């Protein structure tokens, strides 16, 4: 689980970017949720959506890496 609420930019299939909250990084997948659902998503992985790390950047534009 991510230590704190971290905003990330996620590129969707349509090429548009959306700001979401990072929940976890596992292997080459970043799991995110909308900011408004963060509190309930923390304990409910059914609300997480996975994106390839190549489509996710930090809010300041830097690529994310698996730790």
VONUMAR-568863 format. One line per field, with one value per atom (N, C-alpha, C): residue number from 1; atom name; residue in three letters; x, y, z. Coordinates in Angstrom, 3 decimals. Example, Ala and Ser with C-alpha at 12.3 -4.5 7.8 and 13.67 -1.06 7.14 Angstrom:
REM residues 2
i = (1|1|1|2|2|2)
at = (N|CA|C|N|CA|C)
aa = (ALA|ALA|ALA|SER|SER|SER)
xx = (13.190|12.300|13.200|12.850|13.670|12.900)
yy = (-5.690|-4.500|-3.300|-2.250|-1.060|0.030)
zz = (7.800|7.800|7.800|7.080|7.140|7.870)
***
This chain:
REM residues 67
i = (1|1|1|2|2|2|3|3|3|4|4|4|5|5|5|6|6|6|7|7|7|8|8|8|9|9|9|10|10|10|11|11|11|12|12|12|13|13|13|14|14|14|15|15|15|16|16|16|17|17|17|18|18|18|19|19|19|20|20|20|21|21|21|22|22|22|23|23|23|24|24|24|25|25|25|26|26|26|27|27|27|28|28|28|29|29|29|30|30|30|31|31|31|32|32|32|33|33|33|34|34|34|35|35|35|36|36|36|37|37|37|38|38|38|39|39|39|40|40|40|41|41|41|42|42|42|43|43|43|44|44|44|45|45|45|46|46|46|47|47|47|48|48|48|49|49|49|50|50|50|51|51|51|52|52|52|53|53|53|54|54|54|55|55|55|56|56|56|57|57|57|58|58|58|59|59|59|60|60|60|61|61|61|62|62|62|63|63|63|64|64|64|65|65|65|66|66|66|67|67|67)
at = (N|CA|C|N|CA|C|N|CA|C|N|CA|C|N|CA|C|N|CA|C|N|CA|C|N|CA|C|N|CA|C|N|CA|C|N|CA|C|N|CA|C|N|CA|C|N|CA|C|N|CA|C|N|CA|C|N|CA|C|N|CA|C|N|CA|C|N|CA|C|N|CA|C|N|CA|C|N|CA|C|N|CA|C|N|CA|C|N|CA|C|N|CA|C|N|CA|C|N|CA|C|N|CA|C|N|CA|C|N|CA|C|N|CA|C|N|CA|C|N|CA|C|N|CA|C|N|CA|C|N|CA|C|N|CA|C|N|CA|C|N|CA|C|N|CA|C|N|CA|C|N|CA|C|N|CA|C|N|CA|C|N|CA|C|N|CA|C|N|CA|C|N|CA|C|N|CA|C|N|CA|C|N|CA|C|N|CA|C|N|CA|C|N|CA|C|N|CA|C|N|CA|C|N|CA|C|N|CA|C|N|CA|C|N|CA|C|N|CA|C|N|CA|C|N|CA|C|N|CA|C|N|CA|C)
aa = (UNK|UNK|UNK|UNK|UNK|UNK|UNK|UNK|UNK|UNK|UNK|UNK|UNK|UNK|UNK|UNK|UNK|UNK|UNK|UNK|UNK|UNK|UNK|UNK|UNK|UNK|UNK|UNK|UNK|UNK|UNK|UNK|UNK|UNK|UNK|UNK|UNK|UNK|UNK|UNK|UNK|UNK|UNK|UNK|UNK|UNK|UNK|UNK|UNK|UNK|UNK|UNK|UNK|UNK|UNK|UNK|UNK|UNK|UNK|UNK|UNK|UNK|UNK|UNK|UNK|UNK|UNK|UNK|UNK|UNK|UNK|UNK|UNK|UNK|UNK|UNK|UNK|UNK|UNK|UNK|UNK|UNK|UNK|UNK|UNK|UNK|UNK|UNK|UNK|UNK|UNK|UNK|UNK|UNK|UNK|UNK|UNK|UNK|UNK|UNK|UNK|UNK|UNK|UNK|UNK|UNK|UNK|UNK|UNK|UNK|UNK|UNK|UNK|UNK|UNK|UNK|UNK|UNK|UNK|UNK|UNK|UNK|UNK|UNK|UNK|UNK|UNK|UNK|UNK|UNK|UNK|UNK|UNK|UNK|UNK|UNK|UNK|UNK|UNK|UNK|UNK|UNK|UNK|UNK|UNK|UNK|UNK|UNK|UNK|UNK|UNK|UNK|UNK|UNK|UNK|UNK|UNK|UNK|UNK|UNK|UNK|UNK|UNK|UNK|UNK|UNK|UNK|UNK|UNK|UNK|UNK|UNK|UNK|UNK|UNK|UNK|UNK|UNK|UNK|UNK|UNK|UNK|UNK|UNK|UNK|UNK|UNK|UNK|UNK|UNK|UNK|UNK|UNK|UNK|UNK|UNK|UNK|UNK|UNK|UNK|UNK)
xx = (0.846|0.000|0.888|0.478|1.229|1.197|2.296|2.406|1.474|1.301|0.459|-0.305|-1.298|-2.057|-1.133|-0.911|-0.038|-0.831|-0.930|-1.610|-0.705|-1.299|-0.559|-1.382|-0.703|-1.356|-1.369|-2.553|-2.714|-3.238|-2.569|-3.013|-3.961|-5.172|-6.174|-6.020|-6.859|-6.817|-7.070|-7.808|-8.106|-6.983|-5.915|-4.767|-4.866|-6.013|-6.176|-5.585|-5.081|-4.551|-5.572|-5.595|-6.504|-5.718|-6.020|-5.362|-6.110|-5.407|-5.959|-5.037|-5.430|-4.632|-4.006|-2.707|-1.982|-2.245|-2.595|-2.810|-1.641|-1.150|-0.088|0.576|1.853|2.562|2.965|2.603|2.963|3.504|4.748|5.429|5.425|4.794|4.772|3.392|2.615|1.252|1.065|0.459|0.102|-1.401|-1.811|-3.221|-3.658|-4.721|-5.170|-6.677|-7.153|-8.588|-8.824|-10.076|-10.393|-10.224|-9.895|-9.672|-10.891|-12.079|-13.293|-13.598|-12.939|-13.179|-12.009|-11.011|-9.791|-10.056|-10.840|-11.059|-11.621|-12.578|-13.148|-12.286|-11.507|-10.674|-9.461|-8.986|-7.807|-7.991|-9.180|-9.441|-10.264|-10.507|-11.332|-10.692|-9.849|-9.165|-10.116|-11.385|-12.342|-12.540|-12.170|-12.318|-11.054|-9.994|-8.735|-8.804|-8.102|-7.956|-6.464|-6.024|-4.605|-4.253|-3.127|-2.597|-1.127|-0.628|0.811|1.598|2.719|3.544|3.948|4.030|4.419|3.368|2.139|1.061|0.801|1.657|1.437|2.672|2.428|3.513|3.133|4.130|3.843|3.187|2.580|1.892|2.831|4.118|5.086|5.704|5.182|5.595|6.681|7.197|8.261|7.678|8.359|7.871|7.942|7.019|7.029|7.837|8.397|9.119|8.669|8.726|8.406|9.533|9.201|10.226|10.706)
yy = (-1.178|0.000|1.237|2.235|3.478|4.118|4.753|5.346|6.543|7.341|8.527|8.669|9.535|9.811|10.456|9.786|10.325|10.477|11.710|11.960|11.550|10.899|10.504|10.864|10.965|11.188|9.864|9.460|8.171|8.409|7.788|7.903|6.756|7.090|6.098|5.598|4.658|4.081|5.130|6.193|7.250|8.283|8.096|8.997|10.180|10.370|11.479|11.114|12.128|11.905|12.338|11.601|11.906|11.813|12.698|12.666|11.692|10.688|9.684|9.546|8.708|8.479|7.084|7.012|5.746|4.973|3.701|2.830|1.871|1.315|0.308|0.122|-0.269|-0.697|-2.141|-3.004|-4.420|-4.826|-5.282|-5.658|-4.459|-4.570|-3.472|-2.844|-2.918|-2.391|-1.419|-0.272|0.706|0.604|0.477|0.402|1.745|2.284|3.632|3.661|4.806|5.042|6.541|6.949|8.381|8.935|10.193|10.815|10.686|10.807|10.736|9.364|8.328|6.958|6.420|7.264|6.800|6.145|6.784|6.269|4.848|4.581|3.237|2.271|2.776|1.912|1.367|2.096|1.651|0.221|-0.107|-1.439|-2.326|-1.880|-2.647|-2.714|-3.719|-3.834|-3.973|-4.273|-4.341|-2.976|-1.909|-0.564|-0.072|-0.861|-0.482|-0.761|0.054|-0.179|-0.215|-1.229|-1.378|-0.815|-0.108|0.432|0.052|-0.181|-0.433|0.783|0.533|1.640|2.610|2.132|3.013|4.089|3.890|4.858|5.733|5.638|6.370|7.208|8.480|9.386|10.060|10.507|11.277|12.590|13.276|14.534|15.583|15.475|16.439|15.942|14.826|14.352|13.309|12.890|11.890|10.485|9.582|8.201|7.505|6.587|5.792|4.525|4.004|2.733|1.823|0.524|-0.450|-0.456|-0.494|-0.478|-1.868)
zz = (0.000|0.000|0.000|-0.740|-0.770|0.620|1.020|2.343|2.521|1.503|1.594|0.290|0.304|-0.907|-1.924|-3.030|-4.064|-5.350|-5.837|-7.099|-8.245|-9.240|-10.429|-11.662|-12.798|-14.078|-14.828|-15.277|-15.940|-17.350|-18.343|-19.725|-20.036|-20.456|-20.795|-22.218|-22.611|-23.950|-25.030|-24.678|-25.643|-25.742|-24.964|-25.000|-24.056|-23.424|-22.479|-21.124|-20.426|-19.084|-18.043|-16.944|-15.839|-14.542|-13.599|-12.301|-11.390|-10.887|-9.985|-8.782|-7.830|-6.630|-6.708|-6.462|-6.481|-5.197|-5.346|-4.190|-3.997|-5.101|-4.983|-6.339|-6.293|-7.496|-7.269|-8.206|-8.135|-9.498|-9.496|-10.744|-11.683|-12.840|-13.815|-13.928|-12.846|-12.838|-11.678|-11.978|-10.947|-10.732|-9.479|-9.131|-8.584|-9.158|-8.847|-8.615|-8.115|-7.958|-8.031|-8.242|-8.205|-6.788|-6.681|-5.369|-4.464|-5.014|-4.217|-3.655|-4.167|-3.693|-2.878|-2.623|-1.963|-0.608|0.242|1.603|1.584|0.716|0.666|-0.144|-1.093|-1.926|-1.173|-0.175|0.573|1.079|1.553|2.093|1.161|-0.072|-0.985|-2.372|-2.620|-3.911|-5.108|-4.875|-5.980|-6.641|-5.950|-6.486|-7.194|-7.170|-7.805|-9.294|-10.070|-11.507|-11.789|-12.531|-12.839|-14.205|-14.261|-15.508|-15.617|-16.828|-16.989|-16.493|-15.838|-15.331|-16.429|-17.661|-18.766|-19.037|-18.546|-18.756|-17.535|-16.511|-15.262|-14.939|-14.593|-14.191|-12.886|-12.156|-10.942|-11.355|-10.410|-10.713|-11.296|-11.005|-11.567|-12.872|-13.427|-14.741|-14.788|-13.629|-13.618|-13.725|-14.450|-14.536|-13.182|-12.939|-11.717|-11.951|-10.891|-10.967|-9.853|-10.112|-9.069|-8.058|-6.785|-5.728|-5.430)
***
